[in-house]
Amino acid sequence: MSQPVQGPLPEHVVSLSRVRDDKLWAVIVAMGRKRRIANIYPSRAAADADCHWREQQVRAYSSFLLSSNMPLPHYSVSPVRRADLPRGWRPLPALGFLRGEFA
């Protein structure tokens, strides 16, 4: 049988809260079947604010997009890990869908 380990307790306890969190919040844009990460933020509140602003811009230009036979972009917020970002990823311009910069 094993005996309990006896001896001095460690002086320092390692805090795991200092470990850098790899989770970011991404604003995802979907047009048709294509989905891309529009931008990333360290907090959910910042991502929600950007998503809301982008949706307002789409509503403002919706008649133009519909008359041009362009699909309306749909924005959402989702958690993403830094390691999951595509290599060479860059943020999409907020109104890039008007100039065809989504693809």
LINDAMO-V133122 format. One record per pair of residues at least 6 apart in sequence whose C-alpha atoms are under 6 Angstrom apart, sorted by the first residue. I is the first residue (numbers start at 1). J is the second residue. Records with the same first field share a line. If there is no record, write none. Layout:
BEGIN
I->J  J
END
This chain:
BEGIN
22->81  82
23->80  81
24->41  42  79  80  81
25->40  41  44  78  79  80
26->39  40  77  78  79
27->37  38  39  76  77
28->36  37  38  75  76  77
29->35  36  38  74  75
30->73  74
31->73
38->91  92
39->91
41->47
END
